[in-house]
């Protein structure tokens, strides 16, 4: 008589969990309830950028690098912000008003938009990070040219019109 259950082969002795359970490559690196939460890569890369930054024409006290810091960009919607993985602002002191560490970066107070913004893509936030270009091919992304339509000291205007929905990171950073 045959058994209705299939036999599952097991090794003798049984394999340890580190050989049978999923690895870090098999499991998500982000909490699905909180997309964009940091993994080790997202912690180390901004530190590396800040520590290796060399600006030959700038005084050390006249630039600011921020990592995972709220960037408030629209004076008409003061609660809207993006949180880039890393950014550089030139002509801005490292300390706010020469004495305080920054809790956030508010473009309309600093009167300078960041000069460079780096967003590290991750699977959970890739579509938001790329905005309209989320479905573009790598070749199409390489051919994009930056659009400069404002003075660096002006707060950015998103397509010159009011919106009740925050724009994508790509749109704000552009």
C-alpha positions in Angstrom: 0.0 0.0 0.0 1.3 3.4 -0.9 1.2 6.5 1.4 -0.9 9.5 0.3 1.9 11.8 1.4 4.9 12.4 -0.6 8.1 11.8 1.1 10.4 14.7 1.7 14.0 13.9 1.7 15.9 15.2 4.6 19.6 15.1 5.3 20.9 13.2 8.2 21.8 15.2 10.3 19.4 18.0 9.3 21.0 21.1 7.7 21.4 24.2 9.8 19.2 27.2 9.3 21.9 29.3 7.6 22.0 26.7 4.8 18.2 26.2 4.4 16.5 29.5 5.2 16.5 32.5 2.7 19.6 34.7 2.6 19.7 38.5 2.7 19.6 38.4 -1.2 16.3 36.5 -1.1 14.6 38.8 1.4 13.4 42.4 0.9 15.8 45.1 2.2 13.0 47.5 3.0 10.0 47.3 5.3 7.0 47.2 2.9 5.1 49.4 5.4 7.8 52.0 5.2 9.4 52.0 1.7 12.8 53.7 1.5 14.0 52.7 4.9 17.7 52.4 5.0 19.8 49.4 4.4 23.6 49.4 4.9 24.3 50.5 1.3 22.0 53.6 1.8 23.8 54.4 5.0 27.3 54.1 3.7 27.1 55.8 0.3 26.1 59.3 1.5 28.9 59.1 4.1 31.4 58.2 1.3 30.2 61.1 -0.8 30.6 63.6 2.0 34.0 62.3 3.1 35.5 62.3 -0.3 34.0 65.6 -1.5 36.7 68.1 -2.5 35.7 71.6 -3.7 38.8 73.5 -4.8 37.0 76.8 -5.2 34.9 76.8 -2.0 35.7 77.6 1.6 35.0 74.7 3.9 32.4 76.7 5.9 30.5 77.7 2.8 29.0 74.4 1.6 26.6 72.0 3.2 26.1 68.3 2.6 22.9 66.7 3.8 22.0 63.0 3.9 18.5 61.7 4.4 17.4 65.2 5.5 14.0 66.7 4.6 14.3 69.2 1.8 11.4 71.7 1.7 11.2 73.1 -1.8 7.9 74.9 -2.4 6.9 78.1 -0.6 3.3 77.7 -1.8 3.2 74.2 -0.2 5.4 74.6 2.8 4.6 71.1 4.1 5.8 69.4 0.9 9.3 67.9 1.1 11.5 65.3 -0.4 14.2 63.4 1.4 17.2 62.9 -0.9 19.8 60.3 0.1 22.5 63.0 -0.3 22.8 66.6 -1.5 25.3 69.4 -1.7 24.5 73.1 -1.4 27.3 75.6 -2.2 27.4 79.1 -0.7 25.5 77.9 2.4 27.2 77.6 5.8 27.5 74.1 7.3 25.8 75.3 10.5 22.4 77.1 10.3 22.9 80.8 11.1 26.4 79.9 12.0 25.5 78.0 15.2 22.9 75.2 14.8 22.9 71.8 13.2 20.2 71.6 10.6 16.9 69.7 11.3 15.9 70.2 7.6 16.9 72.2 4.6 14.4 74.9 3.6 15.1 76.4 0.2 13.1 79.6 0.7 15.1 80.4 3.8 18.5 79.4 2.4 17.7 81.1 -0.9 19.8 78.4 -2.6 18.7 75.2 -4.1 21.1 72.2 -3.8 23.7 72.2 -6.5 23.8 68.3 -6.6 21.3 65.8 -5.4 21.9 62.0 -5.3 19.1 59.6 -5.0 20.1 56.0 -4.6 17.5 53.7 -6.3 16.0 50.9 -4.4 13.3 48.4 -5.6 10.7 49.7 -3.2 10.9 53.3 -4.2 12.3 53.2 -7.8 9.1 54.3 -9.5 8.7 57.3 -7.2 12.4 58.2 -7.5 12.3 58.1 -11.3 8.9 59.7 -11.8 7.9 60.0 -15.4 11.1 58.1 -16.4 10.3 55.0 -14.4 9.5 53.0 -17.5 12.3 54.5 -19.7 15.1 52.3 -20.9 18.7 52.8 -19.7 19.7 54.3 -23.1 16.8 56.8 -22.8 17.9 57.8 -19.3 21.5 58.3 -20.4 20.3 60.7 -23.1 18.4 63.0 -20.8 19.8 66.5 -20.6 19.3 68.6 -17.4 16.8 71.5 -17.7 17.8 74.7 -16.0 14.9 77.2 -16.0 15.5 79.3 -12.9 18.2 81.2 -11.1 19.9 79.2 -8.3 18.7 81.6 -5.6 15.0 81.3 -6.5 12.9 78.5 -5.0 12.0 76.0 -7.7 8.7 76.3 -9.4 7.2 73.0 -10.4 6.0 73.4 -14.0 5.0 77.0 -13.2 1.6 76.0 -11.8 0.0 75.1 -8.5 -0.9 71.5 -7.8 -2.6 69.8 -4.9 -0.5 66.7 -5.3 3.3 66.8 -4.6 5.4 66.2 -7.8 7.8 63.3 -8.1 11.3 63.4 -6.8 12.6 63.6 -10.3 10.5 66.7 -11.1 11.6 68.5 -7.9 15.3 67.6 -8.2 15.4 68.6 -11.9 
